[in-house]
Amino acid sequence: MKIAEEARIDGSTRFRVQHKDPVKPGRYTTRRFDEKRDAAEFVRRAKLELSAAIAWDEERRGGVTFRGQAGRTFIDYATDYVNAQTDVKQGTREAGHAQLRIIAQIDSFAHLQMGAITRTDLETLKTSLSALPSRRGESLKSRTKNGLLRTVFAVIRHAAAVNDIPRDVTFRVKKFRVDDAKETCPITVPEFDSILIHVKPERRAIFRLLLDSGLRISEALAMQWRDISETSQGIYQIAVWPTDSQRGKTDKAQRITTIPADTFKLLTRDDETHVFTATYYALSNEWRNAVQRAQSGLHATEFPVLTKTPSIHDLRHTHAGFLITECGMNLALVAERLGHSDISVTQKYYGRLVTEQAHDLGVQIARSIPRGVVE
């Protein structure tokens, strides 16, 4: 953990410290300090215990402060929040203000007085966000909408902390998530090979494991050697979050999944504890670059030119589609294997595959039912 200097626009200097995120394995968080002695004290405390150092830093900052009292509009509070968060979390003021410009389009909410916000206003906000267009005239992606909602709730929570609005309107963000299902982009085995050929050989194992197990990338990065065991059938079991179920994305994330023996043989023991040592950002860049090369037509004589733009998470969607279409697994079992909190999530993303399979099965049944002589 090192201290790095970075220059501000006004010519002054501040100090940056990057450390592992204690909640999200494989990810890093950047903290910025105005004084070098504060950065050095954080590093000293982090070497002893990272969580204690984070608690010290947040207590030292005293949280986010807002100018003025109740009676200011939401957009006023949100502007202060974005400016104050720049030194605490990753990201820039420009990104935060871009979110505020989108929220400001909903004039009825943006200029609502903070002390007057109710649950009904939040419900109306969610509906209005769903109807807002993007720069290209299309509707905003669900990821963007949920990011805006998280910003709104963060502002409200901090405003409630200084008693500027009633606490009974600070609801959990999950209850106000936009329910639009993201378009999945499953890929075929040849398409996967056309991407994998452009990935560094030492990093191919994790992408193969994601495809064969359906794990989330965070679950794969947190996986330890002790979580893997061989079965009598010649396959390998993986215990997901075996000792700490609270770190999973859902309450059903703690589960058992399997991988073929051929996939296990690809894993190399570079670390005594964790199976994979690469960070999420390194893997994300590796995958994105490999997809771009596959789309450019390199190795076109060996593999098909990729026409899709799949993300790492689409390997999970591909695995789920294989479970349904090739293995004939019902949605309840798919939900259990993927660690979905509720079968309705599985239905939302993969229900159409079951419908298509049922139609094909109906055709087979109609053709195979024996018929007698008498009509």
Secondary structure, 3 states (H helix, E strand, C coil): CCEEEEECCCCCEEEEEEEECCCCCCCEEEEEECCHHHHHHHHHHHHHCHHHHHHHHHHHHCCCCCCCCCCCEHHHHHHHHHHHHCCCCCCCHHHHHHHHHHHHCCHHHHCCEHHHCCHHHHHHHHHHHHHCECCCCCECCHHHHHHHHHHHHHHHHHHHHCCCCCHHHCCCHHHHCCCCCCCCCCCCHHHHHHHHCCCCHHHHHHHHHHHHHCCCHHHHHHCEHHHEEECCCCCEEEEECCCCHHHCCCCCCCEEEEECHHHHHCCCCCCCCECCCCCHHHHHHHHHHHHHHHHHCCCCCCCCCCCCCCCCCHHHHHHHHHHHHCCCCCHHHHHHHHCCCCHHHHHHHHHHHHHHHHHHHHHHHHHHCCCCCCC
